[in-house]
C-alpha cells in the first residue's frame, strides 16, 4: 500500500448509473485507490449484484447500513484511505479527461492543499460550462493573491487535492449531519494547510441538482444547517476571519414552520447562547443586500456578514 499516491473517496446512494459514469472517468492505476462508500442504498434503486466497481482491482466498496449521510460515508472512506493525497468526488459528478496528469504534476510537491478549477454541467444543454462563482474566486486567488476568499467561501470538498497527513494530524473529519456536512471540513482543511496552491486547470465537473442530500429542505434538515453555520461562525471568530461569517437570518428564517415552531425557537436559543443578537444579524443582512444589490446573481448574498 505504500505505492498509493491518491485515494479517491466517493459517497453513494441510489445513483448507480451515475456512479458508473464517475468511475469511468477515473483511470485504473496501481497508485490510485478508489473507495466507494454506499450509504444504505435502496435495493430497488441499486442492483448490488452488478454494483459499479465490484471485482475491479484498486476499487474498494464499503456497504454501510447506518444511512447516516454523505459526511458519515466520507469519514468511513477516510479511515480506509492510504494515499499520499486524498480527493473527493460525488457519485453523480465526474472527472475531466486526463485529470490524473495534473495530479501527477504535484505528486511529490510540498503543498498541503491544491485547489483546481471546476466545470459545472448546464442542465439545459448538458454541456460543461465554466462556473462563474468558482472561476472568479480562482482568478482572484491566482492573479490578485486573494486567497482567503476561496479558502473560506468555497465549501465543497471536491476539485482539490488534500494531503492525507494534513487531515490526520489535525484530526479533521466531516460533520455527520444529513446536510451541510462538508462545509466545516473544507474550512478547517483550508485553515490548517500551511502551503496552499491554486491551479486554474479544470479537473472536475459537478452536476447541480443531482445530489442525494444537498437539496434536502425539511425543517429538521434546515436546523442541522443552522447549527453547522453557528459552529462555523464561532470558528471564523477564533481565527480572526469574521468577515467570512455566515449571516444567520436566512438560515433562521428557514426554521419557521407555523405547525411546529420548536426548531425556530431552538435556533433563537442557540443564537443567544452563542452571543449572537438577532437584531444585529438582521441589520447586517439588510446592509449587505443594500450595498451589494448590483452584484452578479452568482454571489450568494445571504451567506456573508459585514464585520470590522
DRENVO-222212 format. One record per residue (C-alpha): x negated, y, z negated. Coordinates in steps of 0.1 Angstrom, whole numbers, padded with zeros to 4 digits, always signed. Example, Ala and Ser with C-alpha at 12.3 -4.5 7.8 and 13.67 -1.06 7.14 Angstrom:
2
-0123-0045-0078/-0137-0011-0071/
This chain:
308
+0000+0000+0000/-0030+0023-0002/-0028+0028+0035/+0006+0045+0034/+0003+0082+0043/+0040+0091+0045/+0071+0080+0025/+0104+0090+0042/+0134+0088+0019/+0169+0086+0034/+0200+0085+0012/+0230+0069+0030/+0267+0065+0026/+0293+0053+0051/+0275+0066+0083/+0256+0035+0096/+0258+0046+0132/+0243+0079+0124/+0217+0063+0102/+0206+0042+0132/+0200+0073+0152/+0180+0088+0124/+0158+0056+0121/+0153+0055+0159/+0137+0090+0156/+0110+0077+0133/+0081+0057+0147/+0074+0023+0131/+0038+0027+0119/+0019+0009+0092/+0012+0042+0075/+0049+0053+0074/+0071+0038+0046/+0108+0043+0052/+0130+0040+0022/+0168+0038+0027/+0189+0041-0004/+0226+0032+0002/+0249+0049-0022/+0275+0022-0026/+0289+0024+0009/+0324+0012+0016/+0322-0023+0033/+0350-0011+0056/+0327+0016+0069/+0293-0001+0067/+0285-0036+0080/+0260-0049+0055/+0251-0079+0077/+0239-0057+0105/+0228-0027+0084/+0203-0004+0102/+0168-0013+0093/+0174-0048+0080/+0144-0071+0086/+0123-0044+0102/+0087-0041+0088/+0079-0009+0068/+0116-0003+0062/+0128-0008+0026/+0165-0008+0019/+0180-0004-0016/+0217-0011-0020/+0229+0007-0052/+0263+0001-0067/+0265+0031-0090/+0279+0055-0065/+0262+0085-0082/+0255+0106-0051/+0225+0117-0029/+0205+0130-0058/+0205+0097-0076/+0197+0079-0043/+0168+0102-0037/+0154+0096-0072/+0157+0058-0066/+0137+0064-0034/+0111+0085-0052/+0104+0056-0076/+0095+0034-0047/+0075+0060-0027/+0038+0052-0025/+0028+0076+0004/+0004+0105+0000/+0032+0127+0014/+0070+0125+0009/+0096+0136+0034/+0133+0135+0031/+0160+0131+0057/+0197+0128+0056/+0212+0098+0073/+0232+0119+0097/+0202+0140+0108/+0171+0131+0129/+0135+0140+0135/+0122+0157+0166/+0102+0139+0193/+0066+0134+0184/+0072+0149+0149/+0046+0124+0134/+0019+0141+0154/+0025+0173+0134/+0024+0153+0102/-0009+0137+0112/-0024+0172+0117/-0020+0178+0079/-0026+0142+0067/-0058+0150+0049/-0051+0187+0041/-0054+0202+0007/-0019+0217+0009/+0007+0206-0017/+0037+0216+0003/+0041+0223+0040/+0073+0239+0055/+0082+0233+0091/+0107+0248+0115/+0140+0231+0120/+0168+0228+0145/+0205+0226+0139/+0230+0209+0162/+0256+0231+0177/+0289+0213+0170/+0305+0226+0202/+0277+0218+0227/+0259+0190+0206/+0226+0206+0216/+0197+0216+0194/+0197+0253+0185/+0174+0275+0165/+0189+0281+0131/+0188+0319+0127/+0186+0318+0089/+0157+0294+0086/+0140+0308+0116/+0139+0343+0102/+0127+0331+0069/+0099+0311+0086/+0089+0340+0108/+0088+0364+0079/+0066+0339+0060/+0042+0334+0088/+0039+0369+0102/+0048+0391+0072/+0034+0369+0044/+0069+0370+0028/+0065+0335+0013/+0088+0337-0017/+0120+0343+0002/+0116+0310+0020/+0104+0292-0012/+0133+0303-0033/+0162+0305-0009/+0157+0275+0014/+0172+0249-0009/+0172+0219+0014/+0147+0190+0008/+0142+0182+0045/+0119+0199+0070/+0089+0198+0048/+0060+0176+0036/+0055+0173-0001/+0026+0158-0019/+0038+0129-0040/+0013+0139-0066/+0030+0173-0069/+0063+0156-0077/+0049+0131-0101/+0025+0154-0120/+0052+0180-0126/+0080+0154-0134/+0103+0168-0107/+0134+0150-0098/+0168+0156-0082/+0198+0165-0102/+0221+0135-0103/+0252+0155-0097/+0276+0148-0069/+0269+0182-0053/+0240+0208-0053/+0216+0180-0063/+0188+0192-0040/+0187+0229-0049/+0167+0229-0081/+0144+0202-0067/+0135+0225-0038/+0129+0255-0061/+0107+0236-0085/+0085+0220-0058/+0081+0255-0043/+0071+0269-0077/+0047+0242-0088/+0030+0239-0055/-0003+0258-0057/-0012+0256-0020/+0016+0261+0005/+0015+0263+0043/+0041+0273+0069/+0042+0258+0103/+0067+0270+0128/+0068+0238+0148/+0103+0223+0145/+0101+0187+0133/+0137+0181+0121/+0172+0185+0133/+0201+0187+0109/+0238+0182+0119/+0261+0206+0099/+0294+0192+0087/+0284+0155+0086/+0270+0154+0051/+0289+0129+0029/+0286+0151-0002/+0276+0186+0010/+0312+0197+0016/+0329+0183-0015/+0352+0211-0027/+0371+0198-0056/+0372+0220-0087/+0352+0194-0106/+0325+0195-0079/+0326+0233-0079/+0319+0231-0117/+0289+0210-0111/+0276+0235-0086/+0282+0263-0111/+0263+0246-0138/+0233+0240-0114/+0233+0276-0104/+0232+0287-0140/+0202+0265-0147/+0185+0278-0116/+0191+0313-0127/+0175+0306-0161/+0145+0291-0143/+0142+0321-0120/+0142+0343-0151/+0115+0322-0167/+0092+0325-0137/+0098+0363-0132/+0117+0358-0100/+0150+0374-0110/+0158+0388-0075/+0164+0352-0063/+0191+0345-0089/+0224+0334-0075/+0253+0357-0083/+0278+0337-0103/+0310+0355-0092/+0318+0333-0062/+0310+0300-0079/+0331+0312-0109/+0360+0321-0085/+0359+0286-0071/+0368+0272-0106/+0402+0289-0106/+0430+0263-0104/+0464+0276-0115/+0473+0240-0125/+0441+0234-0145/+0420+0263-0158/+0397+0243-0180/+0368+0244-0156/+0372+0282-0152/+0372+0288-0190/+0343+0264-0194/+0324+0284-0168/+0331+0316-0187/+0318+0299-0219/+0287+0288-0202/+0280+0323-0189/+0285+0337-0224/+0262+0311-0239/+0235+0320-0214/+0239+0357-0219/+0255+0364-0185/+0280+0392-0185/+0309+0387-0161/+0313+0424-0155/+0276+0429-0148/+0277+0400-0124/+0308+0414-0107/+0292+0449-0104/+0260+0434-0088/+0281+0412-0065/+0301+0442-0052/+0270+0464-0049/+0252+0438-0029/+0281+0434-0005/+0283+0471-0001/+0246+0475+0006/+0245+0446+0030/+0278+0448+0048/+0259+0452+0082/+0237+0422+0076/+0239+0393+0102/+0265+0367+0095/+0240+0340+0086/+0229+0359+0055/+0247+0342+0026/+0257+0373+0009/+0273+0358-0022/+0241+0340-0032/+0219+0369-0042/+0218+0393-0070/+0201+0427-0073/+0177+0427-0102/+0149+0450-0111/
